[in-house]
Amino acid sequence: MAGVYELNYKGKLILCLDVAGLKLKDKLEFQKHVEDAKEQIRKFPPKSLLIITNVTDTGFDTQVAAIMGEYADHNTPYVKASALVGIAGVQRVVLAAIKAMIGRDFFIAGSMEEAQEWLIQQ
């Protein structure tokens, strides 16, 4: 389910950006989902938001990496905790650079369920 949506998981609100399966040819759709997520995120108080970003099987290049870096930077003031699902290969290297740039950590989950469980404990 690509897009931005809210989950109520065990009584906790989690905002999800799901771009799983989008390929490089889908960059406009990818960008639209990221912009939609940023618009939603701005509505939350500082340091209050639980976020999952699902990038499973997402096409990845320098442009997508830049979009994700800017997205993570934008979210930082609003985020209480953030989990990523589907991080693999070169994405791990890019994630390390994003962490260093914005000074925020991310939980790397093996599944949506693992991400949700971890987030509600934060």
C-alpha positions in Angstrom: 0.0 0.0 0.0 2.2 2.9 -1.2 1.4 6.3 0.3 1.1 8.0 3.7 -1.3 6.7 6.3 -1.9 6.5 10.0 -1.9 3.3 12.0 -3.4 2.9 15.5 -1.3 0.1 16.9 -2.2 -1.0 20.5 -3.6 2.5 21.2 -0.6 4.4 19.8 -0.7 6.5 16.6 2.0 5.7 14.1 2.5 7.6 10.8 3.7 5.5 7.9 5.4 6.5 4.7 5.1 3.4 2.6 7.1 3.6 -0.7 7.8 -0.2 -0.8 8.1 -1.5 -4.3 8.4 1.8 -6.1 11.1 1.7 -8.8 13.3 4.4 -10.2 10.8 5.0 -13.0 8.3 5.9 -10.2 10.4 8.9 -8.8 7.5 11.4 -9.3 5.2 9.1 -7.3 8.0 8.6 -4.7 8.5 12.4 -4.4 4.7 13.0 -4.1 4.4 10.5 -1.2 7.4 12.1 0.6 5.8 15.6 0.2 2.5 14.3 1.4 4.2 12.8 4.5 6.0 16.1 5.2 2.7 17.9 5.1 1.1 15.5 7.5 4.1 15.5 9.9 4.0 19.3 10.2 0.7 19.0 11.9 2.2 17.2 15.0 3.8 18.8 18.1 7.6 18.7 18.4 9.1 15.3 19.5 5.7 13.6 19.5 5.6 11.5 16.4 6.2 7.8 15.9 7.1 7.1 12.2 7.7 4.1 10.1 9.2 4.4 6.6 8.9 1.3 4.5 11.5 1.2 1.7 11.3 -2.6 0.9 12.3 -3.2 -2.7 12.4 0.5 -3.5 14.6 1.7 -6.4 17.5 3.7 -5.0 19.9 6.1 -6.6 21.5 9.5 -5.6 18.4 11.4 -6.3 16.2 9.1 -4.1 18.9 9.3 -1.4 18.8 13.1 -1.5 15.0 13.1 -1.2 15.2 10.7 1.8 17.9 12.8 3.5 15.9 15.9 3.2 12.8 14.1 4.4 14.6 12.8 7.5 16.0 16.3 8.2 12.6 17.8 7.8 11.1 15.3 10.3 13.6 15.6 13.0 11.9 18.3 15.1 8.6 16.3 15.2 10.0 12.8 15.8 9.9 10.9 19.0 11.1 7.7 17.4 11.5 6.4 13.9 11.8 2.9 12.4 12.8 1.9 8.9 11.7 -1.3 7.2 13.4 -2.9 4.2 16.8 -1.3 4.4 19.3 -3.3 2.4 22.5 -3.0 0.4 23.6 0.6 -0.5 20.7 2.0 1.5 22.6 1.1 4.7 25.6 3.2 3.6 23.3 6.1 2.7 21.4 5.7 6.0 24.7 6.0 7.9 25.4 9.3 6.1 21.9 10.6 6.9 22.3 9.7 10.6 25.6 11.6 10.7 24.1 14.6 8.9 21.0 15.0 11.0 22.2 13.5 14.3 19.2 11.2 14.7 19.1 7.5 15.0 16.7 5.1 13.3 15.6 1.6 14.3 16.1 -0.9 11.5 13.3 -3.4 11.5 12.9 -6.6 9.7 9.1 -6.2 9.3 6.3 -3.8 9.8 5.2 -5.7 12.9 8.7 -5.5 14.4 8.8 -1.7 13.7 5.4 -1.2 15.3 6.3 -3.2 18.4 9.5 -1.3 18.8 7.9 2.1 18.3 5.2 1.6 20.9 7.9 0.9 23.5 9.6 4.2 23.0 
